[in-house]
């Protein structure tokens, strides 16, 4: 639940949000987790992250962290949300975050979801043709308006 910033010009780390054993207000402090994904938004001044896993449970929440104010916000999402997952991949294309695959209690996944950052609404992207096989620990990036 700590957040760090690495400055590539000075090669220095700065702690933006220190680790605490128990946060007083869970709505503004993320739970510690691993296997989550993160993208930048709003000209890289905001980090939006999804999912992950803790010692005994998974997450399917969306949170944003403002680098300038050092405040974390839990999103209230509209629509059906993806199941909890970890070790999935995410990237941003225009005003949306896309997540693909990962692993959950059901095993490996190969579903694709779009999260509209402006409306905070999830939509499952259904492909009538073939889709990649179930996978985890992979990467996802945008090539124009396409996902690779």
N, C-alpha and C positions, 0 to 999 in steps of 0.2 A: 504494500500500500504506500510505498514511497515513490517519488517521481524525481528523475534526474535529467539534467540537460548537459549535453556535451557540446562545447564550442570548438568547431574544427579549426578555427583560426588560431586560437590560443592553446588548444589541446588540453583544456581544463574542464573538469566536471563541476557542476553546481547542483546542489540538492534544492529542488523547487518545493517539494512536499515531503517532510520527514516522516519516517515510519513511526507509528504509534501502536501500542499493544491493543488499545480499545478506543475507537473514535467516539466522541461524545454525540455527534450528529451523523448518523449513517447516510443521510440524504446528501451530504456534501463531502463525504470521504469514501473513497472506494475501498471495498474489501480487498485484502491481499489475495492474489490469484496468479496463476501461470497458464500458459497456453492460450492466452487471449490474443486479439488482433487490435491494431491501431492504425489510424490514418490521420493525415493532417487536413484541416479545413480552415476556411476564412484566412487565406493567405498565410497559412502555416502558424497562425497565432493560437489555434485551437487544435487539440488532439482529441479525436473521438475514438473510443474503443468499445469492443464488444466481447462478451462471453468469457471463457476461461474456466478454470477449475481451482478449487481450494482443497483442503485436506479431505473433506467428506461430502462435497456437493459441487455441482456445476452451476454456471451462470449463463443467462441469456439476456442480460441487461445491456443497455447502451448508456455510456457516460461520456461527458466531455470535460476536458481540462483546459482552462485558459492559461496560457503561458504567461501572459502579462499580469493577470490578477492572482494567479496561483489558486484559483477556485475550481472545484469539481462540481459538476451538476449531473444528477441522474435524470435521464430523459423519460418522460411519460410517452410511451409509444402508442401509435394508433394502429389498428388492424391486428391480425394474427401475427405472432412473432415466431422466428425460428426456434427450434428446441435448443436447450443448452448444448454447448459444444466447446471443445478445446482443440488446439492444434489445427484449426481451420486457416484459411487464407482470406485476406481482405484487401481491397483497393478502392480508390475513389475515382469515379468518372463523372465529370461535371458536378452536379449537385447531389450525387448519390454515393453511398458506400455499398459495395457488393461484397458478400461473403460466400464462400464455396467450401463444401466438404467439412472435414474434421472428424472428430470422434466423440461419441456420447455413450450413454449407458446402452443404447441400441447397437453399438458397434460403429463401424466406419460409415461415413455419409458422403453423398454426392449431390446434395441439393444446392441450389443457387438462390440467394435472396438479395433483394434490393432494399436499401433503407434510404428513403428520401430525406436528406438532411434538413430541408426547409419545412416540411410538414411533419417530420418525425413519424412517418408511416412505413411499415414493412409491407412488401409484396413478394410472394414467391414467384420466381421466374420459371415458368414451365416451358420446357423445350419439347416439341412434338417429335423431334428427330432424336438422334443419339446424344448421350452426355458422357463426359469422362467417367471412368470407373470410380468407385468409392476410394477416398484417399485422405491422408492426414499428413501434416508436417510439410506441405508443399508451399509454393509461392503463387501469387496472382498479381498481375500488373496490367495496366491499361496501355493499349496501343491505339491512340485516337479514341474512338468510341467503342472499341472492342476489348474484350478481356482475354488475356493469354495466361 
